[in-house]
Amino acid sequence: MQLRKATRTKSKLRIGLAGTSGSGKTYSALLLASGMAAWDKIAVIDTENGSADLYTQLGEYNVITLQAPFSPERYIEAIKTCEDAGMEVIIVDSITHEWDGKGGCLEIIEQVTKASTSKNSYTAWAKVTPRHNAFVQAILQSSAHVITTVRRKQDYSMDKNDQGKTVVTKAGLKEVTRDGFEYELTLSFALSQNHLAEASKDRTSLFMDKPEFVITAETGKLLKSWAEEGLDHLPVPMITPDQIKLLHTLITKKGADKAALLDYFGVKSSKDLSEEQAAEAIKILQKRQDKPEMSDEETEKVVDSIPEDLE
């Protein structure tokens, strides 16, 4: 393990849109996506009975119609199809069916429980949870920006009143998917019935604690700009102690030119080599080490295989 300074890198967005039926989830997702990519680089995985085809006036986006069974594996296959086609934004509309649709996780649990001898649903979860987690990871690790929509419904709780009697009370709106999904996202918007969005979770700090607003293509542009800030990737970690030891061992072998090696990588000491550079240096040195008694002709062949700056 090595400590490093915190570094901002470019990232792919994971955006959630949650709302009840009619709140504008699909339309808002398309507007968001249009600010993040060209229309022909946007794909909708549609589980909502063709709702994605209702907004073709917006642009020429792509659609995959996903029908039952809504198993995690079918969602994963659809995401992979979009990635292979070079889509830059994937809209999963909606993830609710993966959880609570025909052939989704809850139905799979019921089927596995009924088929078991113990009839124990806890045992069934041990089989279904990894499948659901694979679906979540397909979203989080996608090479594209991903926008998910999820239905919300009225939740209820069983409480005791002042007389000690159990009563059913409304506990607000709840997303119809497995608890905790929102925590995996970059940000999540809750949509009201009048199509206004409010951030319920926001790692970008662009929308949290701000008034409700209407999502537009400009919202997508703002988010894409935020995602593209920073380095392309994290700095390569510095060489490890074991690699330093191996380098020094190899450098002492006949034919190794330490000064030329370090000069090639632009460092003063082997300790300054990154892991990537160290791996290349070790490869060069091991190529020499493999034939410690090389003839002049063999040596010339090895030297010819080394980058010109190192010769």
C-alpha positions as CSV (number, residue, x, y, z in Angstrom):
1,M,0.0,0.0,0.0
2,Q,1.2,3.5,-0.8
3,L,-0.1,6.9,0.2
4,R,-0.6,9.5,-2.5
5,K,-2.0,13.0,-2.7
6,A,-5.7,13.3,-3.6
7,T,-6.0,13.9,-7.4
8,R,-9.0,14.9,-9.4
9,T,-9.4,12.8,-12.6
10,K,-11.9,12.8,-15.4
11,S,-14.8,10.6,-14.8
12,K,-18.0,9.1,-16.2
13,L,-21.2,10.3,-14.7
14,R,-23.7,8.0,-13.0
15,I,-26.9,10.0,-12.7
16,G,-30.2,8.9,-11.2
17,L,-33.7,10.3,-11.9
18,A,-36.4,9.2,-9.5
19,G,-40.1,10.0,-9.7
20,T,-43.6,8.8,-9.7
21,S,-45.4,7.9,-12.9
22,G,-45.9,11.1,-15.1
23,S,-43.1,13.1,-13.4
24,G,-41.1,13.2,-16.7
25,K,-38.2,10.8,-16.0
26,T,-37.7,9.6,-19.6
27,Y,-38.0,13.1,-21.1
28,S,-35.7,14.6,-18.6
29,A,-33.2,11.8,-19.1
30,L,-33.1,12.5,-22.8
31,L,-32.6,16.2,-22.3
32,L,-29.8,15.6,-19.9
33,A,-28.1,13.2,-22.3
34,S,-28.4,15.6,-25.2
35,G,-26.2,18.0,-23.4
36,M,-23.6,15.3,-22.9
37,A,-23.4,13.7,-26.3
38,A,-24.6,13.9,-29.9
39,W,-28.0,12.3,-30.4
40,D,-26.6,9.4,-32.4
41,K,-24.4,8.6,-29.4
42,I,-27.3,8.3,-27.0
43,A,-29.0,5.0,-26.3
44,V,-32.1,4.2,-24.2
45,I,-32.6,0.7,-22.7
46,D,-36.4,0.9,-22.6
47,T,-38.4,-1.3,-20.2
48,E,-41.4,1.1,-20.1
49,N,-43.5,-0.3,-22.9
50,G,-42.1,1.8,-25.7
51,S,-42.1,5.1,-23.8
52,A,-38.6,5.9,-25.2
53,D,-40.0,6.1,-28.7
54,L,-42.4,8.9,-27.8
55,Y,-39.9,11.6,-28.0
56,T,-38.3,11.2,-31.4
57,Q,-39.0,14.8,-32.1
58,L,-36.0,15.6,-29.9
59,G,-33.4,13.8,-32.0
60,E,-32.3,10.6,-33.6
61,Y,-31.3,8.6,-30.5
62,N,-31.0,4.8,-30.3
63,V,-33.3,2.4,-28.4
64,I,-33.1,-1.1,-27.1
65,T,-36.5,-2.5,-26.2
66,L,-36.1,-4.8,-23.2
67,Q,-39.0,-7.0,-22.4
68,A,-39.6,-9.6,-19.6
69,P,-37.9,-11.4,-18.1
70,F,-36.2,-8.5,-16.6
71,S,-33.3,-10.4,-15.1
72,P,-30.0,-8.7,-14.1
73,E,-28.2,-10.6,-16.8
74,R,-30.5,-9.2,-19.6
75,Y,-29.9,-5.6,-18.4
76,I,-26.1,-6.3,-18.4
77,E,-26.3,-7.7,-21.9
78,A,-28.2,-4.5,-23.0
79,I,-25.6,-2.3,-21.5
80,K,-22.8,-4.2,-23.1
81,T,-24.6,-3.9,-26.5
82,C,-24.7,-0.1,-26.1
83,E,-21.0,0.0,-25.2
84,D,-20.0,-2.2,-28.1
85,A,-21.9,0.2,-30.4
86,G,-19.9,3.2,-29.2
87,M,-22.7,4.9,-27.2
88,E,-21.4,7.8,-25.1
89,V,-24.6,8.1,-22.9
90,I,-26.7,5.1,-21.9
91,I,-30.1,5.7,-20.4
92,V,-31.5,2.8,-18.4
93,D,-35.2,3.4,-18.3
94,S,-36.0,2.0,-15.8
95,I,-34.0,0.0,-13.3
96,T,-37.2,-0.7,-11.3
97,H,-38.0,-3.7,-13.4
98,E,-34.7,-5.4,-12.6
99,W,-35.8,-5.3,-9.0
100,D,-39.6,-5.6,-9.0
101,G,-40.6,-6.6,-12.5
102,K,-41.5,-9.9,-14.1
103,G,-38.4,-12.0,-13.9
104,G,-36.6,-9.4,-11.7
105,C,-34.8,-10.0,-8.5
106,L,-37.9,-10.2,-6.2
107,E,-39.6,-12.7,-8.4
108,I,-36.4,-14.7,-8.7
109,I,-36.2,-14.8,-4.9
110,E,-39.7,-16.0,-4.7
111,Q,-39.1,-18.8,-7.2
112,V,-35.8,-19.9,-5.6
113,T,-37.5,-19.9,-2.1
114,K,-40.4,-22.1,-3.3
115,A,-38.0,-24.5,-5.0
116,S,-35.8,-25.0,-2.0
117,T,-36.4,-27.6,0.7
118,S,-36.0,-25.1,3.5
119,K,-38.4,-22.5,2.0
120,N,-35.9,-20.0,3.5
121,S,-35.8,-16.7,1.6
122,Y,-32.5,-15.7,3.3
123,T,-30.8,-18.7,1.6
124,A,-32.3,-17.5,-1.7
125,W,-30.8,-14.0,-1.3
126,A,-27.3,-15.6,-1.2
127,K,-27.9,-16.6,-4.8
128,V,-29.6,-13.5,-6.1
129,T,-27.6,-10.8,-4.4
130,P,-24.5,-11.5,-6.5
131,R,-26.6,-11.3,-9.7
132,H,-28.0,-7.9,-8.6
133,N,-24.6,-6.7,-7.6
134,A,-23.2,-7.6,-11.1
135,F,-26.0,-5.4,-12.6
136,V,-25.0,-2.5,-10.4
137,Q,-21.3,-3.0,-11.3
138,A,-22.2,-3.0,-15.0
139,I,-23.6,0.5,-14.5
140,L,-20.7,1.8,-12.3
141,Q,-18.0,0.4,-14.6
142,S,-19.5,1.3,-17.9
143,S,-17.3,3.1,-20.4
144,A,-20.2,5.5,-21.1
145,H,-22.0,8.0,-19.0
146,V,-25.1,6.3,-17.5
147,I,-28.4,7.8,-16.6
148,T,-30.9,5.6,-14.7
149,T,-34.5,6.2,-14.0
150,V,-36.4,4.6,-11.1
151,R,-40.0,4.7,-10.1
152,R,-41.1,6.1,-6.7
153,K,-44.1,4.9,-4.7
154,Q,-45.7,5.7,-1.4
155,D,-44.0,3.9,1.4
156,Y,-45.8,2.9,4.7
157,S,-44.6,2.0,8.1
158,M,-46.2,0.2,11.1
159,D,-46.0,2.4,14.2
160,K,-47.5,2.4,17.7
161,N,-49.8,5.3,18.6
162,D,-50.3,6.9,22.0
163,Q,-52.6,4.0,23.1
164,G,-50.1,1.4,22.1
165,K,-52.0,0.2,19.1
166,T,-50.3,-0.5,15.8
167,V,-51.2,1.8,13.0
168,V,-50.2,2.2,9.4
169,T,-48.7,5.6,8.6
170,K,-47.3,7.1,5.4
171,A,-43.5,7.3,5.4
172,G,-43.0,9.3,2.2
173,L,-42.0,8.2,-1.3
174,K,-39.5,5.4,-1.8
175,E,-37.6,4.3,-4.8
176,V,-38.5,0.9,-6.2
177,T,-35.1,-0.7,-6.3
178,R,-32.8,-2.2,-3.7
179,D,-32.0,0.1,-0.8
180,G,-28.7,1.8,-1.2
181,F,-28.5,2.2,-5.0
182,E,-28.6,6.0,-4.7
183,Y,-25.3,5.9,-2.8
184,E,-23.5,4.5,-5.8
185,L,-24.4,7.4,-8.0
186,T,-22.6,10.6,-8.8
187,L,-25.8,12.5,-8.2
188,S,-29.5,11.8,-8.0
189,F,-32.5,14.0,-8.8
190,A,-36.0,13.6,-7.4
191,L,-38.6,14.7,-9.9
192,S,-42.0,16.2,-8.8
193,Q,-45.3,15.8,-10.6
194,N,-44.7,19.3,-12.2
195,H,-41.4,18.0,-13.6
196,L,-39.2,20.0,-11.3
197,A,-35.9,18.4,-10.2
198,E,-34.2,18.6,-6.8
199,A,-30.9,17.0,-5.9
200,S,-31.2,14.3,-3.3
201,K,-27.6,13.3,-3.5
202,D,-24.8,15.3,-5.3
203,R,-21.1,14.7,-5.3
204,T,-20.6,17.5,-7.8
205,S,-21.9,20.1,-5.4
206,L,-23.5,21.9,-8.4
207,F,-27.1,21.3,-7.3
208,M,-27.2,20.4,-3.7
209,D,-29.4,22.7,-1.5
210,K,-30.4,24.7,-4.6
211,P,-34.0,25.5,-5.5
212,E,-36.0,23.1,-7.7
213,F,-35.5,23.6,-11.4
214,V,-36.4,22.1,-14.8
215,I,-33.8,19.8,-16.3
216,T,-32.6,20.9,-19.8
217,A,-29.7,20.1,-22.2
218,E,-27.8,22.9,-20.4
219,T,-27.9,20.8,-17.3
220,G,-26.2,18.0,-19.2
221,K,-23.6,20.3,-20.6
222,L,-22.8,21.6,-17.1
223,L,-22.4,18.1,-15.7
224,K,-20.2,16.9,-18.6
225,S,-18.0,19.9,-18.1
226,W,-17.6,19.0,-14.4
227,A,-16.8,15.3,-15.3
228,E,-14.1,16.3,-17.8
229,E,-12.1,18.4,-15.2
230,G,-8.9,16.9,-14.0
231,L,-6.3,14.5,-15.2
232,D,-6.9,11.6,-17.7
233,H,-5.8,9.1,-15.0
234,L,-4.2,8.9,-11.6
235,P,-0.4,9.4,-11.5
236,V,1.4,6.1,-11.7
237,P,2.6,5.1,-8.1
238,M,6.3,5.3,-7.4
239,I,8.4,2.2,-7.6
240,T,8.1,-0.2,-4.6
241,P,11.0,-1.2,-2.4
242,D,10.9,-4.7,-3.9
243,Q,11.3,-3.3,-7.4
244,I,14.1,-1.1,-6.3
245,K,15.9,-4.1,-4.8
246,L,15.4,-6.0,-8.1
247,L,16.6,-3.1,-10.2
248,H,19.8,-2.7,-8.1
249,T,20.4,-6.4,-8.4
250,L,20.0,-6.3,-12.2
251,I,22.1,-3.1,-12.6
252,T,25.1,-4.8,-11.0
253,K,25.0,-7.5,-13.7
254,K,27.6,-7.3,-16.5
255,G,26.6,-5.1,-19.4
256,A,24.1,-2.9,-17.5
257,D,24.6,0.8,-17.9
258,K,22.8,2.5,-14.9
259,A,23.5,6.0,-16.0
260,A,22.2,5.5,-19.5
261,L,19.1,3.7,-18.1
262,L,18.2,6.5,-15.7
263,D,18.9,9.1,-18.3
264,Y,16.5,7.4,-20.7
265,F,13.7,7.7,-18.2
266,G,14.7,11.3,-17.2
267,V,15.3,10.5,-13.5
268,K,18.4,10.9,-11.2
269,S,17.8,7.8,-9.1
270,S,16.0,4.5,-9.5
271,K,13.8,5.5,-6.6
272,D,12.3,8.2,-8.8
273,L,11.1,5.7,-11.4
274,S,7.4,5.1,-11.5
275,E,6.1,1.5,-11.4
276,E,5.4,1.7,-15.2
277,Q,9.0,2.9,-15.9
278,A,10.4,0.3,-13.4
279,A,8.6,-2.5,-15.2
280,E,10.1,-1.4,-18.5
281,A,13.6,-1.0,-17.0
282,I,13.4,-4.4,-15.4
283,K,12.4,-5.9,-18.7
284,I,15.4,-4.4,-20.5
285,L,17.8,-5.5,-17.7
286,Q,16.4,-9.0,-17.5
287,K,16.8,-9.3,-21.3
288,R,20.5,-8.7,-20.7
289,Q,20.6,-10.8,-17.6
290,D,19.2,-13.8,-19.4
291,K,22.5,-14.1,-21.4
292,P,25.3,-13.0,-19.1
293,E,27.9,-14.5,-21.5
294,M,26.7,-13.0,-24.7
295,S,28.9,-12.7,-27.7
296,D,29.5,-9.3,-29.3
297,E,27.0,-10.2,-32.0
298,E,24.3,-11.3,-29.5
299,T,25.0,-8.1,-27.5
300,E,24.5,-6.0,-30.6
301,K,21.1,-7.6,-31.2
302,V,20.0,-6.9,-27.6
303,V,21.2,-3.3,-27.9
304,D,19.3,-2.9,-31.1
305,S,16.1,-3.9,-29.3
306,I,16.5,-1.1,-26.7
307,P,15.0,2.3,-27.4
308,E,17.4,4.6,-29.2
309,D,17.6,7.2,-26.3
310,L,18.9,4.4,-24.0
311,E,21.7,3.2,-26.2
